[in-house]
Amino acid sequence: MEPSSFANVTVSTKANVYFDGKVVSHSLILADGRKKSLGVIFPGEYHFGTGEPEVMEITAGACEVVLDGTSETLTISAGNSFDVAGNSGFTIRVAGEPCEYICSFGTP
Amino acid sequence: MEPSSFANVTVSTKANVYFDGKVVSHSLILADGRKKSLGVIFPGEYHFGTGEPEVMEITAGACEVVLDGTSETLTISAGNSFDVAGNSGFTIRVAGEPCEYICSFGTP
């Protein structure tokens, strides 16, 4: 179960706005230096590339994901997560309710 | 000049989504207990009511604001702020680029 909050973090006041506002997130750094972002994805289909590996925990709503280099569609609902390799990417589709996530960057 | 980040805060992982995603924010609590939210406002016109007094610092973009009970339109651009009395409200209009803000709740 994802945390409802993160304590003792540094949060950037500048939002990350992608795809004309269809994806909005805020970045934070934990006390131990790990980086995360908290985001909202509105209905639509979007492709994200990765630099570092990422773990995407879905905290509200649901989405369909196709990892780069694969053809399988993963259905991820709140409470579940998916891993994305570094220097790769994924296509994510959201329909209906906005989907919210916690993205954790780098190897866990 | 608004801070680019807040250190040593607790941030809620659940986003605040208003007006079908036209306004998105994340809430945080500073070490001293003060509450703030970091938000993005997409083009449109929205009315917000207040419980506690609020200070709205615009950190990106610009907006026009009419405080409840007044008829004057305030034009607020990045780097400037406006105060809203408690138990009141304001109408905010954004055109063009998304407008970003830091909202501080309670008497400063």
Backbone of each chain as ProteinMPNN parsed JSONL, in Angstrom:
{"seq_chain_A": "MEPSSFANVTVSTKANVYFDGKVVSHSLILADGRKKSLGVIFPGEYHFGTGEPEVMEITAGACEVVLDGTSETLTISAGNSFDVAGNSGFTIRVAGEPCEYICSFGTP", "coords_chain_A": {"N_chain_A": [[0.865, -1.174, 0.0], [0.687, 2.192, -0.935], [2.337, 5.061, 0.576], [0.466, 7.648, 2.273], [1.546, 10.03, 2.589], [4.729, 11.752, 2.432], [7.308, 12.281, 4.645], [9.599, 14.805, 5.861], [10.842, 15.754, 3.49], [12.206, 17.41, 0.567], [10.553, 19.612, -1.494], [9.993, 20.601, -4.816], [8.935, 23.791, -5.929], [8.179, 24.364, -8.455], [6.033, 23.123, -10.865], [5.855, 20.124, -12.887], [4.805, 20.085, -16.061], [3.239, 18.328, -18.529], [2.382, 17.45, -21.934], [0.514, 19.527, -22.575], [-0.717, 19.952, -20.106], [-2.037, 17.645, -19.52], [-0.697, 15.873, -18.057], [0.496, 16.292, -14.894], [2.92, 17.024, -12.473], [4.661, 17.05, -9.29], [7.931, 17.41, -8.037], [9.974, 15.672, -5.661], [12.489, 15.292, -3.097], [13.725, 12.812, -1.08], [14.845, 12.49, 2.366], [17.038, 10.826, 2.3], [18.026, 11.268, -0.162], [16.85, 10.051, -2.315], [14.883, 10.343, -5.283], [11.586, 11.357, -6.137], [8.426, 11.639, -7.852], [5.199, 13.1, -7.704], [2.241, 12.582, -9.297], [-0.434, 13.427, -11.626], [-2.471, 11.994, -14.074], [-4.383, 12.757, -16.782], [-7.252, 11.714, -18.795], [-6.204, 10.05, -21.754], [-3.545, 9.213, -24.106], [-0.119, 8.657, -23.66], [3.421, 8.937, -24.186], [6.284, 8.226, -22.335], [9.715, 8.691, -21.946], [12.528, 7.1, -20.322], [15.267, 7.902, -18.184], [16.865, 7.198, -15.798], [16.113, 4.002, -14.197], [12.659, 3.411, -13.373], [10.067, 3.22, -10.911], [6.678, 2.95, -11.032], [4.094, 3.685, -9.066], [0.714, 3.243, -8.838], [-1.69, 5.291, -7.476], [-4.256, 6.207, -7.489], [-7.204, 5.732, -9.394], [-6.755, 4.121, -12.622], [-4.721, 2.528, -15.174], [-3.539, 1.687, -18.496], [-0.663, 0.102, -19.652], [2.069, -0.078, -21.878], [5.15, -1.353, -22.068], [8.15, -0.089, -23.488], [9.467, -1.901, -26.209], [8.019, -4.135, -25.769], [4.944, -5.989, -26.318], [2.857, -6.489, -24.809], [-0.041, -5.483, -23.077], [-0.318, -3.991, -20.005], [-2.535, -3.875, -17.306], [-2.972, -1.612, -14.826], [-4.017, -0.938, -11.652], [-5.066, 1.2, -8.913], [-2.949, 0.86, -6.145], [-1.244, -0.875, -7.179], [1.798, -1.477, -9.08], [4.292, -0.713, -11.637], [7.384, -1.542, -13.2], [9.919, 0.266, -14.912], [12.48, -0.014, -17.195], [15.732, 1.568, -17.217], [16.794, 4.14, -19.541], [14.789, 3.634, -21.437], [11.316, 3.291, -21.942], [7.735, 4.0, -21.813], [4.333, 3.544, -22.84], [1.388, 5.037, -21.844], [-2.013, 4.717, -21.063], [-4.927, 6.358, -20.121], [-8.251, 6.29, -19.102], [-11.442, 7.699, -18.391], [-11.646, 8.303, -14.965], [-9.136, 10.523, -13.555], [-5.759, 9.407, -13.284], [-3.546, 8.71, -10.669], [-0.158, 8.886, -9.501], [2.882, 7.711, -7.904], [6.106, 8.256, -8.7], [9.137, 6.633, -8.567], [12.506, 7.206, -8.793], [15.49, 5.687, -10.141], [17.403, 2.792, -8.995], [15.563, 0.839, -6.673]], "CA_chain_A": [[0.0, 0.0, 0.0], [1.534, 3.388, -1.007], [2.159, 5.989, 1.696], [-0.427, 8.776, 1.971], [2.382, 11.234, 2.596], [6.166, 11.563, 2.639], [7.764, 13.27, 5.615], [11.001, 15.19, 5.851], [11.302, 15.796, 2.1], [12.318, 18.709, -0.086], [9.658, 19.596, -2.658], [10.181, 21.726, -5.744], [7.681, 24.539, -6.068], [7.844, 24.406, -9.879], [5.388, 21.883, -11.308], [6.232, 19.534, -14.175], [3.567, 20.052, -16.85], [3.498, 17.634, -19.795], [1.236, 17.229, -22.832], [-0.485, 20.609, -22.41], [-1.428, 19.876, -18.831], [-2.682, 16.351, -19.324], [0.054, 15.196, -16.99], [1.06, 17.313, -14.005], [3.535, 16.398, -11.291], [5.588, 17.827, -8.472], [9.096, 16.586, -7.71], [10.473, 15.78, -4.294], [13.692, 14.532, -2.774], [13.642, 12.303, 0.281], [15.991, 12.84, 3.222], [18.202, 10.009, 1.917], [18.46, 11.666, -1.499], [16.08, 9.423, -3.391], [13.992, 11.277, -5.976], [10.261, 10.849, -6.503], [7.489, 12.673, -8.283], [3.786, 12.808, -7.448], [1.615, 13.12, -10.49], [-1.809, 13.164, -12.038], [-2.581, 11.78, -15.523], [-5.767, 12.884, -17.234], [-7.523, 10.773, -19.878], [-5.47, 10.189, -23.007], [-2.444, 8.265, -24.26], [1.118, 9.446, -23.606], [4.642, 8.132, -24.092], [7.351, 8.798, -21.525], [11.02, 8.03, -21.997], [13.179, 7.071, -19.017], [16.732, 7.943, -18.094], [17.07, 6.2, -14.744], [14.968, 3.095, -14.052], [11.583, 4.025, -12.597], [8.965, 2.396, -10.41], [5.458, 3.763, -11.06], [3.034, 3.163, -8.178], [-0.567, 3.911, -9.136], [-2.324, 5.535, -6.176], [-5.697, 6.47, -7.693], [-7.594, 5.445, -10.768], [-6.109, 2.969, -13.262], [-4.151, 2.835, -16.484], [-2.986, 0.601, -19.276], [0.738, 0.433, -19.935], [2.863, -0.952, -22.753], [6.552, -1.006, -21.902], [8.889, -0.084, -24.769], [10.107, -3.17, -26.569], [7.109, -5.252, -25.508], [3.661, -5.771, -26.987], [1.826, -6.817, -23.832], [-0.669, -4.363, -22.374], [-0.496, -4.226, -18.577], [-3.585, -3.047, -16.688], [-2.484, -1.326, -13.479], [-4.991, -0.146, -10.895], [-4.554, 1.787, -7.666], [-2.408, -0.124, -5.21], [-0.294, -1.707, -7.91], [2.874, -0.696, -9.682], [5.032, -1.334, -12.724], [8.776, -1.105, -13.286], [10.373, 0.646, -16.251], [13.946, -0.046, -17.265], [16.377, 2.83, -17.559], [17.026, 4.371, -20.978], [13.707, 2.945, -22.137], [10.133, 4.148, -21.906], [6.46, 3.295, -21.745], [3.133, 4.241, -23.291], [0.383, 4.884, -20.787], [-3.355, 5.148, -21.473], [-5.862, 6.583, -19.025], [-9.615, 6.598, -19.555], [-12.345, 7.926, -17.263], [-11.089, 9.085, -13.862], [-7.691, 10.767, -13.612], [-4.924, 8.379, -12.645], [-2.479, 9.37, -9.901], [0.985, 7.981, -9.315], [4.153, 8.081, -7.271], [7.198, 7.71, -9.513], [10.404, 6.56, -7.84], [13.582, 7.171, -9.779], [16.699, 4.983, -9.735], [17.157, 1.445, -8.468], [14.938, 0.987, -5.353]], "C_chain_A": [[0.912, 1.237, 0.0], [1.288, 4.279, 0.209], [1.187, 7.104, 1.296], [0.356, 10.087, 2.016], [3.845, 10.832, 2.75], [6.622, 12.668, 3.581], [9.227, 13.617, 5.357], [11.597, 15.181, 4.439], [11.513, 17.245, 1.679], [11.473, 18.655, -1.349], [9.928, 20.82, -3.522], [8.858, 22.456, -5.917], [7.239, 24.603, -7.53], [7.216, 23.085, -10.3], [6.013, 21.402, -12.617], [4.928, 19.38, -14.954], [3.885, 19.45, -18.212], [2.211, 17.581, -20.612], [0.108, 18.231, -22.558], [-1.337, 20.428, -21.154], [-2.143, 18.56, -18.594], [-1.948, 15.496, -18.287], [0.74, 16.296, -16.179], [1.701, 16.613, -12.813], [4.372, 17.417, -10.522], [6.704, 16.887, -8.018], [9.495, 16.763, -6.256], [11.697, 14.898, -4.106], [13.589, 14.107, -1.316], [14.912, 12.645, 1.057], [17.23, 12.059, 2.813], [18.63, 10.273, 0.469], [17.689, 11.031, -2.638], [15.088, 10.436, -3.965], [12.668, 10.598, -6.328], [9.483, 12.002, -7.147], [6.081, 12.164, -8.005], [3.02, 13.405, -8.612], [0.177, 12.703, -10.705], [-1.822, 13.042, -13.563], [-4.057, 11.853, -15.893], [-5.988, 12.009, -18.465], [-6.754, 11.097, -21.165], [-4.372, 9.141, -23.054], [-1.142, 9.048, -24.411], [2.315, 8.5, -23.593], [5.68, 8.898, -23.279], [8.63, 7.995, -21.752], [11.621, 8.021, -20.602], [14.682, 7.253, -19.165], [17.115, 6.879, -17.08], [15.913, 5.196, -14.795], [13.906, 3.779, -13.181], [10.633, 2.948, -12.081], [7.75, 3.314, -10.346], [4.4, 3.077, -10.199], [1.769, 3.953, -8.474], [-1.329, 4.061, -7.821], [-3.81, 5.876, -6.287], [-5.998, 6.206, -9.157], [-6.869, 4.217, -11.295], [-5.559, 3.395, -14.609], [-3.78, 1.555, -17.203], [-1.597, 1.029, -19.717], [1.326, -0.58, -20.904], [4.307, -0.482, -22.608], [7.243, -1.032, -23.26], [9.524, -1.465, -24.99], [9.242, -4.384, -26.263], [5.797, -4.977, -26.252], [2.509, -6.04, -26.014], [1.284, -5.562, -23.161], [-0.909, -4.762, -20.923], [-1.623, -3.331, -18.073], [-3.219, -2.865, -15.221], [-3.512, -0.46, -12.751], [-4.359, 0.321, -9.583], [-4.125, 0.69, -6.702], [-1.387, -1.032, -5.865], [0.756, -0.837, -8.597], [3.47, -1.425, -10.876], [6.431, -0.725, -12.766], [9.13, -0.792, -14.736], [11.899, 0.66, -16.236], [14.486, 1.349, -17.565], [16.619, 2.921, -19.063], [16.025, 3.597, -21.832], [12.488, 3.862, -22.147], [8.871, 3.32, -21.812], [5.356, 4.189, -22.312], [2.055, 3.966, -22.264], [-0.935, 5.458, -21.282], [-4.235, 5.265, -20.233], [-7.215, 6.928, -19.628], [-10.451, 6.824, -18.298], [-11.689, 8.791, -16.204], [-9.605, 9.363, -14.058], [-6.947, 9.68, -12.828], [-3.809, 9.116, -11.898], [-1.365, 8.379, -9.59], [2.061, 8.592, -8.42], [5.225, 7.447, -8.147], [8.479, 7.765, -8.689], [11.514, 6.324, -8.842], [14.782, 6.412, -9.227], [16.344, 3.629, -9.169], [16.653, 1.582, -7.036], [15.934, 0.689, -4.22]], "O_chain_A": [[1.811, 1.334, 0.835], [0.207, 4.272, 0.797], [1.097, 7.462, 0.121], [-0.114, 11.121, 1.54], [4.154, 9.71, 3.15], [6.356, 13.847, 3.345], [9.978, 12.86, 4.742], [12.697, 14.676, 4.216], [11.06, 18.177, 2.344], [11.646, 17.764, -2.18], [10.072, 21.933, -3.017], [7.801, 21.837, -6.037], [6.071, 24.864, -7.818], [7.819, 22.029, -10.107], [6.62, 22.18, -13.354], [4.046, 18.625, -14.545], [4.699, 19.989, -18.962], [1.108, 17.654, -20.072], [-1.049, 17.87, -22.346], [-2.533, 20.721, -21.155], [-2.79, 18.386, -17.562], [-2.494, 14.545, -17.729], [1.471, 17.123, -16.724], [1.104, 15.719, -12.213], [4.733, 18.479, -11.03], [6.461, 15.733, -7.664], [9.375, 17.849, -5.689], [11.918, 13.923, -4.824], [13.392, 14.937, -0.429], [15.923, 13.039, 0.476], [18.349, 12.553, 2.954], [19.497, 9.577, -0.06], [17.849, 11.42, -3.795], [14.532, 11.266, -3.246], [12.629, 9.444, -6.753], [9.837, 13.172, -7.004], [5.81, 10.964, -8.063], [3.135, 14.599, -8.888], [-0.347, 11.783, -10.076], [-1.256, 13.882, -14.262], [-4.876, 11.094, -15.374], [-5.023, 11.602, -19.113], [-6.67, 12.247, -21.594], [-4.27, 8.29, -22.17], [-1.07, 9.992, -25.198], [2.236, 7.396, -23.055], [5.917, 10.082, -23.518], [8.612, 6.764, -21.747], [11.258, 8.857, -19.774], [15.284, 6.814, -20.145], [17.616, 5.811, -17.43], [14.859, 5.489, -15.36], [14.231, 4.628, -12.35], [10.424, 1.915, -12.718], [7.789, 4.346, -9.676], [3.88, 2.021, -10.559], [1.752, 5.179, -8.373], [-1.585, 3.073, -7.132], [-4.536, 5.837, -5.293], [-5.164, 6.426, -10.036], [-6.421, 3.372, -10.52], [-5.879, 4.467, -15.122], [-3.713, 0.482, -16.604], [-1.383, 2.176, -20.107], [1.109, -1.784, -20.77], [4.645, 0.643, -22.977], [6.956, -1.895, -24.089], [10.041, -2.09, -24.064], [9.664, -5.523, -26.466], [5.573, -3.873, -26.75], [1.341, -5.845, -26.349], [2.042, -4.693, -22.732], [-1.607, -5.736, -20.64], [-1.651, -2.141, -18.389], [-3.161, -3.832, -14.462], [-3.832, 0.639, -13.205], [-3.27, -0.11, -9.206], [-4.848, -0.281, -6.478], [-0.746, -1.85, -5.205], [0.613, 0.383, -8.681], [3.192, -2.603, -11.101], [6.635, 0.438, -12.419], [8.703, -1.482, -15.662], [12.52, 1.272, -15.366], [13.776, 2.2, -18.1], [16.644, 1.909, -19.764], [16.393, 2.981, -22.832], [12.617, 5.071, -22.34], [8.923, 2.092, -21.74], [5.44, 5.416, -22.268], [1.832, 2.824, -21.861], [-0.973, 6.549, -21.85], [-4.271, 4.359, -19.4], [-7.315, 7.748, -20.541], [-10.197, 6.212, -17.261], [-11.225, 9.892, -16.501], [-8.89, 8.553, -14.649], [-7.452, 9.126, -11.852], [-3.202, 10.04, -12.438], [-1.608, 7.183, -9.435], [2.129, 9.805, -8.217], [5.246, 6.228, -8.315], [8.854, 8.821, -8.178], [11.478, 5.38, -9.631], [15.073, 6.464, -8.032], [15.182, 3.329, -8.894], [17.224, 2.342, -6.253], [15.574, 0.766, -3.046]]}, "seq_chain_B": "MEPSSFANVTVSTKANVYFDGKVVSHSLILADGRKKSLGVIFPGEYHFGTGEPEVMEITAGACEVVLDGTSETLTISAGNSFDVAGNSGFTIRVAGEPCEYICSFGTP", "coords_chain_B": {"N_chain_B": [[10.812, 37.178, -3.713], [9.667, 34.003, -4.578], [10.378, 30.85, -2.934], [12.302, 28.245, -4.54], [12.068, 25.757, -3.713], [10.832, 23.803, -0.939], [12.136, 22.764, 2.059], [12.382, 19.906, 4.278], [9.679, 19.142, 4.675], [6.336, 17.741, 4.947], [4.658, 15.97, 2.532], [1.58, 15.435, 0.924], [0.54, 12.533, -0.775], [-1.69, 12.35, -2.285], [-3.232, 14.05, -4.861], [-4.836, 17.263, -5.235], [-7.543, 17.784, -7.12], [-9.276, 19.961, -9.108], [-12.155, 21.292, -10.787], [-12.394, 19.491, -12.979], [-9.738, 18.892, -13.51], [-8.596, 21.219, -14.306], [-7.436, 22.688, -12.418], [-4.808, 21.772, -10.433], [-3.293, 20.544, -7.526], [-0.783, 19.976, -4.959], [-0.605, 19.179, -1.54], [1.21, 20.418, 1.28], [2.953, 20.265, 4.448], [4.729, 22.358, 6.498], [7.707, 22.141, 8.571], [7.16, 23.588, 10.83], [4.476, 23.355, 11.032], [2.878, 24.935, 9.464], [0.607, 25.197, 6.702], [0.684, 24.617, 3.2], [-0.048, 24.818, -0.322], [0.924, 23.634, -3.529], [0.327, 24.616, -6.731], [-1.178, 24.288, -10.044], [-2.784, 26.19, -12.49], [-4.867, 25.936, -15.175], [-5.835, 27.467, -18.351], [-8.817, 29.371, -17.992], [-11.757, 30.237, -16.018], [-12.3, 30.429, -12.563], [-13.858, 29.908, -9.384], [-12.897, 30.141, -6.047], [-13.581, 29.313, -2.727], [-12.705, 30.432, 0.596], [-11.536, 29.138, 3.691], [-9.676, 29.384, 5.994], [-7.647, 32.424, 6.126], [-5.797, 33.233, 3.13], [-2.675, 33.361, 1.387], [-1.779, 33.945, -1.826], [0.809, 33.202, -3.819], [2.06, 33.923, -6.926], [3.883, 31.944, -9.064], [4.541, 31.274, -11.634], [3.632, 32.254, -14.916], [0.573, 34.177, -15.217], [-2.313, 35.872, -13.817], [-5.745, 36.999, -13.526], [-7.548, 38.45, -10.921], [-10.456, 38.676, -8.949], [-11.428, 39.666, -5.905], [-13.765, 38.324, -3.611], [-16.597, 40.321, -2.913], [-15.548, 42.595, -3.882], [-14.988, 44.774, -6.731], [-12.887, 45.281, -8.228], [-10.484, 44.339, -10.629], [-7.63, 42.518, -10.188], [-4.413, 42.274, -11.559], [-2.128, 39.79, -11.538], [1.143, 38.833, -11.716], [3.877, 36.46, -12.198], [5.906, 36.264, -9.344], [4.581, 37.966, -7.81], [1.932, 38.525, -5.401], [-1.306, 37.85, -3.856], [-3.639, 38.59, -1.24], [-6.173, 36.775, 0.47], [-9.072, 37.105, 2.306], [-10.198, 35.238, 5.198], [-12.944, 32.867, 5.213], [-14.106, 33.797, 2.849], [-13.535, 34.513, -0.552], [-12.428, 34.103, -4.008], [-12.36, 35.005, -7.478], [-10.685, 33.666, -10.181], [-8.905, 34.19, -13.152], [-7.321, 32.716, -15.866], [-5.346, 32.956, -18.739], [-3.862, 31.755, -21.757], [-0.604, 30.773, -21.04], [-0.2, 28.178, -18.515], [-0.831, 28.95, -15.085], [1.073, 29.134, -12.148], [1.168, 28.52, -8.624], [1.896, 29.201, -5.141], [0.136, 28.475, -2.369], [-0.486, 29.78, 0.759], [-1.736, 28.934, 3.848], [-3.767, 30.329, 6.482], [-3.002, 32.916, 8.956], [-0.069, 34.726, 8.088]], "CA_chain_B": [[10.95, 36.118, -4.694], [9.244, 32.756, -3.938], [11.401, 29.81, -2.902], [12.167, 27.251, -5.62], [11.721, 24.489, -3.066], [10.623, 23.827, 0.507], [12.835, 21.626, 2.658], [11.916, 19.406, 5.566], [8.212, 19.237, 4.719], [5.558, 16.521, 4.714], [3.824, 16.221, 1.345], [0.542, 14.421, 0.709], [0.71, 11.926, -2.1], [-2.951, 12.487, -3.019], [-3.349, 15.384, -5.456], [-6.115, 17.975, -5.169], [-7.915, 18.026, -8.517], [-10.496, 20.767, -9.135], [-12.662, 21.738, -12.1], [-12.044, 18.502, -14.016], [-8.31, 18.882, -13.814], [-8.106, 22.537, -14.72], [-6.587, 23.156, -11.316], [-4.222, 20.605, -9.773], [-2.298, 20.965, -6.531], [-0.354, 19.026, -3.946], [-0.564, 19.848, -0.234], [2.369, 20.105, 2.117], [2.979, 20.871, 5.774], [6.1, 22.7, 6.862], [8.156, 21.591, 9.852], [6.528, 24.338, 11.931], [3.032, 23.089, 11.02], [2.147, 25.763, 8.501], [0.126, 24.444, 5.543], [0.762, 25.267, 1.895], [-0.271, 23.924, -1.457], [1.602, 24.028, -4.763], [-0.672, 24.276, -7.736], [-1.142, 24.731, -11.44], [-4.106, 26.587, -12.984], [-4.893, 25.987, -16.638], [-6.71, 28.55, -18.809], [-10.237, 29.316, -17.649], [-12.142, 31.112, -14.906], [-12.681, 29.54, -11.467], [-14.058, 30.576, -8.1], [-12.499, 29.372, -4.874], [-13.933, 29.865, -1.421], [-11.649, 30.25, 1.59], [-11.88, 28.934, 5.102], [-8.654, 30.215, 6.6], [-7.095, 33.406, 5.183], [-4.799, 32.632, 2.245], [-1.804, 34.211, 0.574], [-1.511, 33.25, -3.094], [2.0, 33.725, -4.512], [2.099, 33.417, -8.316], [5.29, 31.598, -9.337], [4.743, 31.165, -13.094], [2.457, 32.726, -15.638], [-0.119, 35.338, -14.645], [-3.752, 35.676, -13.675], [-6.54, 38.123, -13.09], [-8.258, 38.044, -9.709], [-11.438, 39.565, -8.32], [-11.712, 39.183, -4.564], [-15.198, 38.404, -3.262], [-17.001, 41.553, -2.245], [-14.937, 43.76, -4.547], [-15.256, 44.762, -8.175], [-11.63, 45.586, -8.895], [-9.729, 43.205, -11.16], [-6.19, 42.602, -9.932], [-3.591, 41.477, -12.479], [-1.009, 39.304, -10.731], [2.081, 38.036, -12.528], [4.857, 35.686, -11.429], [6.728, 37.076, -8.44], [3.679, 38.803, -7.02], [0.98, 37.731, -4.633], [-2.508, 38.54, -3.37], [-4.165, 38.048, 0.006], [-7.609, 36.525, 0.473], [-9.567, 37.005, 3.68], [-10.827, 33.969, 5.556], [-14.398, 32.803, 4.997], [-14.403, 34.661, 1.705], [-13.228, 33.76, -1.769], [-11.924, 34.905, -5.117], [-12.501, 34.475, -8.841], [-9.367, 33.787, -10.816], [-8.931, 33.929, -14.594], [-6.014, 32.456, -16.473], [-5.401, 32.826, -20.198], [-2.538, 31.476, -22.312], [0.213, 29.817, -20.295], [-0.697, 27.809, -17.18], [-0.381, 29.806, -13.991], [1.422, 28.299, -11.008], [1.086, 29.282, -7.374], [2.092, 28.65, -3.796], [-0.91, 29.008, -1.488], [-0.16, 29.659, 2.186], [-2.99, 28.995, 4.593], [-3.678, 30.873, 7.83], [-2.29, 34.198, 9.033], [1.364, 34.436, 7.861]], "C_chain_B": [[10.578, 34.804, -3.983], [10.382, 31.734, -3.956], [11.213, 28.833, -4.065], [11.851, 25.877, -5.014], [11.462, 24.746, -1.58], [11.286, 22.577, 1.078], [12.116, 21.179, 3.928], [10.397, 19.531, 5.733], [7.615, 17.835, 4.627], [4.613, 16.81, 3.556], [2.807, 15.09, 1.204], [0.692, 13.847, -0.688], [-0.561, 12.082, -2.942], [-3.065, 13.901, -3.571], [-4.738, 15.957, -5.166], [-6.458, 18.343, -6.603], [-9.259, 18.765, -8.533], [-10.895, 21.049, -10.583], [-12.164, 20.818, -13.211], [-10.594, 18.613, -14.456], [-7.756, 20.218, -14.267], [-7.252, 23.185, -13.615], [-6.119, 21.909, -10.563], [-3.22, 21.099, -8.732], [-1.905, 19.793, -5.639], [-0.174, 19.802, -2.639], [0.684, 19.459, 0.534], [2.271, 20.834, 3.446], [4.436, 21.118, 6.142], [6.433, 22.145, 8.239], [7.471, 22.296, 11.021], [4.997, 24.217, 11.914], [2.242, 23.936, 10.043], [1.803, 24.932, 7.259], [0.249, 25.277, 4.274], [0.279, 24.276, 0.84], [0.456, 24.524, -2.655], [0.67, 23.639, -5.894], [-0.415, 24.842, -9.114], [-2.575, 25.04, -11.862], [-4.03, 26.699, -14.501], [-5.926, 27.017, -17.093], [-8.184, 28.321, -18.477], [-10.51, 30.266, -16.496], [-12.743, 30.245, -13.808], [-12.924, 30.356, -10.201], [-13.667, 29.627, -6.973], [-13.012, 30.075, -3.624], [-12.78, 29.643, -0.459], [-12.266, 29.943, 2.955], [-10.945, 29.828, 5.885], [-8.274, 31.328, 5.61], [-6.017, 32.721, 4.333], [-3.928, 33.724, 1.633], [-1.462, 33.401, -0.67], [-0.318, 33.926, -3.766], [2.033, 33.096, -5.901], [3.568, 33.183, -8.677], [5.58, 31.413, -10.822], [3.456, 31.64, -13.757], [1.855, 33.943, -14.947], [-1.607, 35.041, -14.549], [-4.426, 37.008, -13.367], [-7.418, 37.644, -11.941], [-9.268, 39.114, -9.312], [-11.765, 38.954, -6.967], [-13.21, 39.305, -4.285], [-15.478, 39.728, -2.553], [-16.359, 42.795, -2.841], [-15.275, 43.692, -6.033], [-13.971, 45.016, -8.962], [-10.949, 44.312, -9.373], [-8.239, 43.444, -10.918], [-5.469, 41.748, -10.968], [-2.32, 41.095, -11.734], [-0.088, 38.447, -11.598], [3.093, 37.356, -11.606], [5.735, 36.617, -10.596], [5.886, 37.973, -7.559], [2.631, 37.932, -6.328], [-0.28, 38.529, -4.319], [-3.017, 37.822, -2.122], [-5.681, 37.87, -0.103], [-8.052, 36.363, 1.929], [-10.139, 35.613, 3.928], [-12.332, 34.049, 5.362], [-14.829, 33.763, 3.894], [-14.125, 33.869, 0.437], [-12.699, 34.681, -2.843], [-12.222, 34.194, -6.428], [-11.173, 34.718, -9.54], [-9.493, 33.385, -12.281], [-7.503, 33.743, -15.092], [-6.213, 32.299, -17.974], [-3.979, 32.525, -20.666], [-1.819, 30.431, -21.498], [-0.439, 29.43, -18.966], [-0.078, 28.734, -16.122], [-0.058, 28.901, -12.802], [1.477, 29.144, -9.729], [1.564, 28.477, -6.167], [1.001, 29.276, -2.946], [-0.505, 28.743, -0.039], [-1.426, 29.892, 2.987], [-2.759, 29.569, 5.992], [-2.918, 32.188, 7.827], [-0.791, 33.923, 8.965], [2.166, 34.473, 9.158]], "O_chain_B": [[11.107, 34.516, -2.91], [11.23, 31.738, -4.849], [10.09, 28.619, -4.521], [11.423, 24.96, -5.714], [11.836, 25.79, -1.045], [11.02, 21.464, 0.625], [11.369, 21.929, 4.555], [9.9, 19.96, 6.774], [8.299, 16.874, 4.275], [3.857, 17.781, 3.592], [3.153, 13.918, 1.352], [0.938, 14.57, -1.654], [-0.515, 11.96, -4.167], [-2.998, 14.862, -2.805], [-5.684, 15.22, -4.889], [-5.745, 19.124, -7.234], [-10.259, 18.252, -8.029], [-10.055, 21.04, -11.484], [-11.606, 21.256, -14.217], [-10.272, 18.447, -15.633], [-6.57, 20.329, -14.576], [-6.464, 24.099, -13.862], [-6.93, 21.098, -10.115], [-2.396, 21.968, -9.019], [-2.589, 18.772, -5.573], [0.335, 20.922, -2.628], [1.156, 18.325, 0.454], [1.609, 21.865, 3.567], [5.265, 20.209, 6.103], [5.544, 21.73, 8.981], [7.228, 21.694, 12.066], [4.307, 24.89, 12.68], [1.058, 23.682, 9.817], [2.583, 24.087, 6.821], [-0.039, 26.474, 4.266], [0.207, 23.07, 1.075], [0.588, 25.742, -2.783], [0.267, 22.482, -6.01], [0.419, 25.723, -9.323], [-3.48, 24.242, -11.618], [-3.227, 27.462, -15.04], [-6.798, 27.402, -16.315], [-8.718, 27.227, -18.659], [-9.628, 31.001, -16.051], [-13.605, 29.411, -14.085], [-12.27, 31.375, -9.976], [-14.061, 28.461, -6.957], [-12.886, 31.292, -3.49], [-11.957, 28.753, -0.678], [-13.346, 30.417, 3.308], [-11.338, 30.885, 6.379], [-8.534, 31.212, 4.412], [-5.402, 31.747, 4.768], [-4.376, 34.845, 1.394], [-0.919, 32.301, -0.573], [-0.411, 35.065, -4.223], [2.035, 31.872, -6.032], [4.389, 34.097, -8.607], [6.742, 31.396, -11.227], [2.355, 31.455, -13.238], [2.529, 34.648, -14.195], [-2.097, 34.073, -15.131], [-3.782, 37.992, -13.002], [-7.967, 36.543, -11.994], [-8.969, 40.307, -9.337], [-12.314, 37.855, -6.891], [-13.842, 40.284, -4.682], [-14.702, 40.183, -1.713], [-16.59, 43.91, -2.373], [-15.782, 42.684, -6.525], [-13.961, 44.973, -10.192], [-10.843, 43.334, -8.633], [-7.668, 44.432, -11.379], [-5.875, 40.614, -11.224], [-1.533, 41.957, -11.345], [-0.522, 37.437, -12.151], [3.157, 37.634, -10.408], [6.239, 37.626, -11.089], [6.401, 38.654, -6.673], [2.477, 36.752, -6.642], [-0.31, 39.747, -4.498], [-2.848, 36.612, -1.97], [-6.378, 38.699, -0.687], [-7.473, 35.58, 2.682], [-10.514, 34.903, 2.994], [-12.92, 35.13, 5.346], [-15.833, 34.461, 4.032], [-14.445, 32.682, 0.361], [-12.538, 35.882, -2.629], [-12.324, 32.969, -6.49], [-10.616, 35.815, -9.499], [-10.109, 32.371, -12.609], [-6.606, 34.522, -14.77], [-7.124, 31.605, -18.425], [-3.009, 32.977, -20.057], [-2.337, 29.335, -21.279], [-1.142, 30.237, -18.356], [1.044, 29.22, -16.268], [-0.832, 27.999, -12.484], [1.795, 30.333, -9.768], [1.62, 27.247, -6.189], [0.95, 30.5, -2.817], [-0.217, 27.605, 0.333], [-2.102, 30.909, 2.83], [-1.72, 29.34, 6.611], [-2.273, 32.545, 6.841], [-0.276, 33.041, 9.653], [3.377, 34.253, 9.141]]}, "name": "protein", "num_of_chains": 2, "seq": "MEPSSFANVTVSTKANVYFDGKVVSHSLILADGRKKSLGVIFPGEYHFGTGEPEVMEITAGACEVVLDGTSETLTISAGNSFDVAGNSGFTIRVAGEPCEYICSFGTPMEPSSFANVTVSTKANVYFDGKVVSHSLILADGRKKSLGVIFPGEYHFGTGEPEVMEITAGACEVVLDGTSETLTISAGNSFDVAGNSGFTIRVAGEPCEYICSFGTP"}
